[in-house]
Amino acid sequence: MKKLRFGLFENPQANDSGTSTWRHPDSQRHMFDTLAYWRDIARICEEAKLDFLFLADAWGWADVKGERPEICSLEGLDLPRLDPAIVAAALLGSTSRLGLVMTGSTLLEQPYSFARRMQSLDHLSGGRIGWNVVTTGTAETAVAAFGVDMVPHDERYNMADDFMELSYKLFEGAWEPGAVERDKNGRYADPSKVHTISHDGAYFRSHGYGNASYSPQGTPVLFQAGSSDRGRQFGGRHGECIFLGGGTIQKLAGQVKSIREEAVANGRDPNSIKIMSAFSCVVAPTEEEARRKHQEILDAQTPEVAVSSYAWFTGLDLSSYDPATKMSDLHTELSQTQVARFGDKTVGDVLKDWHAHGVRTNPFVGTPEKIADIIVEMAEGADLDGFLFTPLIQPASTIDFVEQVLPILRARGVAATEYEGESLRERLLGTPTPVLRDDHPGASYRASR
């Protein structure tokens, strides 16, 4: 069996995944806006040899009947939050091997400034940066805050393709590797290796010189999680690491097969994309204790959060519908994933489920051996390359996983015992060098080709 890769999903705000568990006695997420919290999380990850810390992000806030419900402030549901790029920058000095992945929106960012930000972090980290590419499919309030128009779902991916093309020109084509020489005899950079870029796309334009030199990885490692047909097309073209939301082995296997087929359609090796599933668990020495811990987590939050939370992710106010309404009758231009996953359920069913899990799938509950068995079974049955661990309570859930489950996986030879490879790309994707593979579309923009 292949050696699996592991990342930790985090979110720089008091709650995560649409649930509100900050009041649980073992949760420290209420301290998310302190550097001490993030240094502690990064230390746990690096000591456990996890491949990366994944910093999610979202713009906007919950909107129900035209206003943000009071429960959102009382529970710290959607606001406040921190900028994940700033969190990553703050952790560079206290980490040396851990990958740092942050979310960036192709709807709300500008490619020229965003490229410099990613290149700056990749330089300062020595090649440990990843970019989770999102088209911003949550919270229509975000576009109002930015003063832009909401773009329909599939068109957002057309816009993202244009964003990526310009980004590749900046990452790969503006400066060649080795352009910076730092020769104090009078040659800081080789002029023949510094190039202008020109881009006149349907959504973005840029002409001139890139603002940062070629970084250790060139293009940061590209993460993506779109599950719609258009999202899978985008992921098959651009993604290097694709996240799936979880589900049955049969469902995951179908998604994996579809993504690898998209890679082939784009002239890529189907195994060059690493596919990871979201994974949550509640673990304890006995089944009974694990079930009790899970119930305590469920009891830590109020059901009132569910309506506001679901509206934040999808733009749909479920309180406006009869509980018997079929979810298949509803439509949104925002996160279609969070509607489609409940296609055979009613509004009442969804509110009950969302209170318990939010955007997460049901956690696996049991002993360390049981959880390890499930991970191996999922990986083998669905052809997964790894898992994105999503904690219910932080840092308690992560500590339970790395102290109780990860050693079992290492003993079975399916989890790394040490960091392998210097850059995030080499370690996560198994590439011989830190830069994009030659069959990735971004590689065609290299000035040195």
C-alpha positions in Angstrom: 0.0 0.0 0.0 1.2 3.5 -0.8 2.5 5.7 2.0 -0.3 8.2 2.9 0.1 11.9 3.4 -1.6 13.9 6.1 -2.5 17.6 6.6 -4.4 19.4 9.3 -7.4 21.6 8.5 -7.5 24.8 10.5 -9.4 28.1 10.3 -8.3 31.4 11.8 -11.6 32.1 13.7 -13.3 30.9 16.8 -15.3 28.1 15.2 -14.9 25.9 12.2 -16.9 24.1 9.5 -20.2 25.8 10.3 -20.4 24.5 13.9 -20.0 26.4 17.1 -18.0 24.4 19.7 -15.8 27.1 21.1 -17.4 26.7 24.6 -16.3 23.1 24.9 -13.9 22.9 27.9 -11.2 21.3 25.8 -11.4 23.9 23.0 -8.8 26.6 22.7 -10.1 28.0 19.4 -11.4 31.1 21.3 -7.8 32.1 21.4 -7.3 31.9 17.7 -6.2 35.6 17.5 -3.1 35.0 19.6 0.2 34.0 18.2 0.7 31.5 21.1 -2.3 29.5 19.8 -0.9 29.1 16.3 2.6 28.4 17.5 1.2 25.6 19.6 -0.8 24.1 16.6 2.2 24.4 14.3 4.4 22.6 16.9 2.0 19.8 17.3 1.9 19.4 13.5 5.6 19.5 13.0 6.5 17.2 15.8 3.9 14.7 14.4 5.6 15.1 10.9 2.3 16.1 9.3 2.9 17.3 5.8 1.1 20.6 6.0 -1.1 23.0 8.0 -4.1 24.0 5.9 -5.5 27.5 6.7 -9.0 27.9 5.3 -10.6 31.2 4.7 -14.0 32.8 3.8 -15.2 36.3 3.2 -18.6 37.6 4.2 -21.0 36.7 7.0 -24.3 35.0 7.6 -27.4 36.7 6.3 -30.9 35.7 7.3 -33.8 37.8 6.2 -31.4 40.7 5.3 -29.4 40.9 8.5 -26.7 39.1 10.4 -28.4 37.2 13.3 -27.4 38.1 16.8 -26.6 34.5 17.5 -23.6 34.9 15.1 -21.9 37.4 17.4 -22.9 35.5 20.6 -21.4 32.3 19.3 -18.5 33.8 17.2 -19.8 31.8 14.2 -18.7 33.7 11.1 -16.8 36.8 12.5 -14.2 37.8 13.5 -11.4 36.0 11.7 -7.7 36.5 10.7 -6.0 36.6 7.3 -4.5 33.2 6.8 -1.5 34.6 4.9 -0.6 36.7 7.9 -0.9 33.6 10.1 1.3 31.6 7.8 3.9 34.4 7.8 3.9 34.5 11.6 4.7 30.8 11.7 7.7 30.8 9.4 10.2 31.5 12.1 8.8 28.8 14.5 8.7 26.0 11.8 11.3 24.5 9.5 9.7 21.6 7.6 5.9 22.0 8.0 4.1 23.0 4.8 1.8 26.0 5.1 -1.2 26.2 2.8 -3.5 29.2 2.6 -6.7 29.9 0.7 -6.9 32.6 -1.9 -9.9 33.7 -3.9 -9.8 34.1 -7.7 -13.0 36.3 -7.4 -11.8 38.7 -4.8 -8.0 38.8 -5.1 -6.0 40.6 -7.8 -3.4 38.2 -9.5 -0.5 40.7 -9.6 -0.5 41.4 -5.8 -1.5 37.9 -4.9 1.4 36.4 -6.8 3.9 38.6 -5.0 2.4 37.6 -1.6 2.7 33.9 -2.5 6.2 34.3 -3.8 7.3 36.3 -0.8 6.1 33.5 1.5 7.7 30.8 -0.6 11.0 32.6 -0.5 10.9 33.2 3.2 9.8 29.6 4.0 12.4 28.0 1.7 9.7 26.4 -0.5 6.9 25.3 1.9 3.9 27.2 0.6 0.7 25.9 -1.0 -2.3 27.8 -2.4 -5.8 26.5 -2.0 -7.5 28.0 -5.0 -11.2 28.9 -4.4 -13.6 30.8 -6.5 -15.4 32.1 -3.4 -18.6 30.1 -3.4 -19.8 31.1 0.1 -21.5 34.2 1.5 -23.0 36.5 -1.1 -22.4 39.2 1.6 -18.7 39.1 0.6 -19.3 40.5 -2.9 -21.3 43.4 -1.3 -18.4 44.1 1.1 -15.9 44.2 -1.9 -18.3 46.2 -4.1 -18.2 43.6 -6.9 -20.9 41.7 -8.6 -21.6 38.0 -7.9 -20.5 35.9 -10.8 -22.6 32.8 -11.6 -21.1 29.5 -10.5 -19.7 28.1 -13.7 -18.5 31.5 -14.9 -16.5 31.8 -11.7 -14.4 28.9 -13.0 -13.9 30.6 -16.3 -12.7 33.6 -14.3 -10.4 31.3 -12.3 -8.8 29.9 -15.4 -8.0 33.4 -16.5 -6.6 34.2 -13.0 -4.4 31.0 -13.2 -3.0 31.9 -16.6 -1.9 35.3 -15.5 -0.5 33.8 -12.2 1.6 31.3 -14.1 3.0 34.1 -16.2 4.1 35.8 -13.0 5.2 32.7 -11.1 7.0 31.0 -14.0 7.7 33.5 -16.8 8.6 36.9 -15.3 11.9 35.8 -13.7 13.9 32.7 -14.5 15.5 30.5 -11.9 19.0 31.8 -11.2 18.2 35.3 -12.4 19.3 36.7 -9.0 23.1 36.3 -8.7 23.9 38.7 -5.8 27.4 39.3 -7.2 28.8 42.4 -5.3 31.1 43.1 -8.2 28.1 44.7 -9.8 25.7 42.1 -11.0 22.7 41.6 -8.7 20.5 40.0 -11.4 21.0 38.8 -14.9 19.0 41.1 -17.2 18.6 38.3 -19.8 16.6 36.3 -17.3 14.2 39.0 -16.3 11.2 39.3 -18.7 8.1 41.4 -19.2 4.8 39.6 -19.1 1.7 40.5 -21.2 -1.8 39.3 -20.4 -5.2 40.5 -21.8 -7.7 38.0 -20.6 -11.5 38.1 -20.4 -11.3 39.1 -16.7 -7.7 40.2 -15.9 -5.1 42.3 -17.6 -1.4 42.9 -16.7 1.6 44.2 -18.6 5.1 44.7 -17.2 7.6 43.1 -14.9 6.9 40.6 -12.1 7.3 42.1 -8.7 9.1 39.2 -7.1 11.9 36.9 -8.4 11.5 33.1 -9.0 10.9 31.5 -5.6 12.1 28.0 -4.5 9.0 26.3 -5.9 8.1 28.8 -8.6 4.4 28.2 -8.4 3.2 27.3 -4.9 1.7 23.8 -4.6 -1.9 24.1 -6.0 -4.7 22.7 -3.9 -8.4 22.6 -5.0 -11.6 21.2 -3.7 -14.4 21.9 -6.2 -16.8 19.0 -6.5 -19.2 20.2 -9.2 -18.6 19.1 -12.8 -17.0 22.4 -13.6 -15.0 22.3 -10.4 -13.6 18.8 -11.3 -12.6 20.1 -14.8 -10.7 23.0 -13.1 -9.1 20.6 -10.7 -8.1 18.2 -13.4 -6.3 21.0 -15.2 -4.7 22.9 -12.4 -4.8 21.0 -9.2 -1.9 19.1 -7.7 -3.6 18.1 -4.5 -7.4 17.7 -4.6 -9.6 17.5 -1.4 -12.7 15.5 -1.3 -15.4 16.1 1.3 -15.6 12.5 2.5 -18.4 10.0 2.2 -18.7 6.3 1.4 -15.8 4.4 -0.2 -17.9 3.9 -3.3 -18.6 7.6 -3.6 -15.0 8.6 -3.0 -13.8 6.0 -5.5 -16.1 7.5 -8.2 -14.8 11.0 -7.5 -11.2 9.9 -7.6 -11.7 8.1 -10.9 -13.4 11.2 -12.4 -10.6 13.5 -11.3 -7.8 11.3 -12.7 -9.7 11.1 -16.0 -9.8 14.9 -16.1 -6.1 14.9 -15.5 -5.6 12.6 -18.5 -7.8 14.8 -20.6 -5.5 17.7 -19.8 -2.4 15.8 -20.9 -1.3 15.0 -17.3 -0.3 11.8 -15.6 -3.4 10.7 -13.6 -1.2 9.8 -10.6 0.5 13.2 -10.6 -2.6 14.6 -8.7 -2.7 13.6 -5.1 -6.2 13.1 -3.8 -7.0 13.5 -0.1 -10.3 13.0 1.7 -11.5 15.1 4.7 -11.5 12.9 7.8 -12.7 13.5 11.3 -12.7 11.2 14.3 -13.4 11.0 18.0 -11.0 8.5 19.5 -10.7 7.0 23.0 -9.4 3.7 24.5 -12.9 2.2 24.5 -15.9 2.5 22.2 -18.1 3.6 25.1 -15.7 6.4 26.0 -15.4 7.6 22.4 -19.2 7.8 22.1 -19.4 9.8 25.3 -16.8 12.2 24.1 -18.7 12.7 20.8 -21.9 13.4 22.6 -20.2 16.0 24.8 -19.0 17.8 21.6 -22.5 17.7 20.2 -23.9 19.1 23.4 -21.5 22.0 23.4 -23.4 24.0 20.7 -26.9 25.3 20.3 -29.2 24.3 17.5 -29.9 28.0 16.8 -26.6 28.2 15.0 -27.7 25.9 12.2 -29.9 28.2 10.2 -27.4 31.1 10.2 -24.5 28.8 9.5 -26.2 27.1 6.5 -27.1 30.5 5.1 -23.5 31.7 5.4 -22.2 28.8 3.3 -25.0 28.6 0.7 -27.0 31.8 0.8 -30.2 29.8 1.5 -32.3 30.7 4.6 -33.8 27.3 5.4 -36.1 28.9 8.0 -38.0 30.3 5.1 -39.0 26.8 3.8 -41.4 24.2 5.1 -39.3 21.5 6.9 -40.7 18.9 4.5 -39.3 20.8 1.5 -37.0 18.6 -0.6 -33.4 20.0 -0.9 -33.4 18.9 -4.5 -36.0 21.7 -5.1 -33.6 24.4 -3.9 -30.9 26.2 -5.9 -28.0 28.6 -5.2 -25.2 30.2 -7.1 -23.0 29.8 -4.0 -21.7 26.5 -2.6 -23.6 24.0 -4.6 -21.6 21.2 -2.9 -23.5 21.9 0.4 -26.9 21.6 -1.4 -26.1 18.6 -3.6 -24.8 16.5 -0.7 -28.3 16.7 0.8 -30.2 16.1 -2.5 -32.4 13.3 -1.1 -33.1 15.0 2.3 -35.6 17.5 3.5 -35.0 20.9 4.9 -35.8 19.6 8.4 -33.3 16.7 7.9 -30.6 19.2 6.9 -31.0 21.5 9.9 -30.6 18.5 12.2 -27.6 17.2 10.4 -26.0 20.6 10.0 -26.3 21.3 13.8 -24.3 18.1 14.4 -21.6 18.4 11.7 -21.8 21.6 9.6 -19.8 21.1 6.4 -18.0 18.1 7.8 -19.1 14.5 7.2 -20.0 12.4 10.2 -16.9 11.7 12.3 -15.7 8.2 12.9 -16.0 7.3 16.5 -14.1 4.5 18.2 -10.8 3.1 19.4 -7.5 3.9 17.9 -7.3 0.6 16.1 -10.7 1.0 14.7 -9.9 4.5 13.4 -6.7 3.2 11.8 -8.5 0.3 10.2 -11.0 2.8 8.6 -8.3 5.0 7.3 -6.5 2.1 5.6 -9.8 0.7 4.2 -10.8 4.1 2.8 -7.4 4.7 1.2 -7.2 1.2 -0.4 -10.9 1.1 -1.5 -11.0 4.6 -3.0 -7.4 5.0 -4.3 -6.8 7.9 -1.9 -3.3 9.4 -1.4 -4.0 10.8 2.0 -6.3 12.6 4.4 -7.0 16.1 5.6 -7.7 15.7 9.3 -10.5 18.1 10.4 -10.6 18.3 14.2 -13.9 18.7 16.1 -12.2 20.3 19.1 -8.9 22.0 18.8 -6.2 21.1 19.8 -7.6 18.2 21.7 -8.9 16.2 18.7 -5.6 16.7 16.8 -3.6 15.6 19.9 -5.7 12.4 20.1 -5.2 11.6 16.5 -1.4 12.1 16.4 -0.8 10.4 19.8 -3.2 7.5 19.4 -3.9 6.8 15.7 -0.8 8.0 13.9 1.6 5.6 15.7 -0.6 2.6 14.6 -0.5 3.8 11.0 3.3 4.2 11.2 3.7 0.7 12.6 1.8 -0.6 9.6 4.1 1.3 7.3 1.4 3.6 5.8 2.5 6.9 7.4 5.8 8.6 7.3 8.1 8.7 10.3 10.2 11.5 9.1 9.9 14.4 6.6 10.9 13.3 3.1 12.0 16.0 0.7 12.9 19.6 1.3 10.1 21.5 -0.4 6.3 20.9 0.1 6.0 19.8 -3.5 8.8 17.2 -3.3 7.4 15.8 -0.1 3.7 15.8 -1.0 3.8 15.0 -4.7 7.1 13.0 -4.9 8.6 15.2 -7.6 12.4 15.1 -8.1 12.6 18.9 -7.9 10.6 21.6 -6.1 9.0 23.0 -9.3 5.9 22.1 -11.3 6.1 18.9 -13.3 6.6 19.4 -17.0 3.2 18.0 -17.8 1.4 20.6 -15.7 -0.1 23.4 -17.8 1.7 26.0 -15.7 5.1 24.7 -16.8 4.4 25.8 -20.3 4.7 29.5 -19.2 8.4 29.1 -18.1 10.6 31.7 -19.8 13.4 29.2 -19.8 11.6 26.5 -21.8 
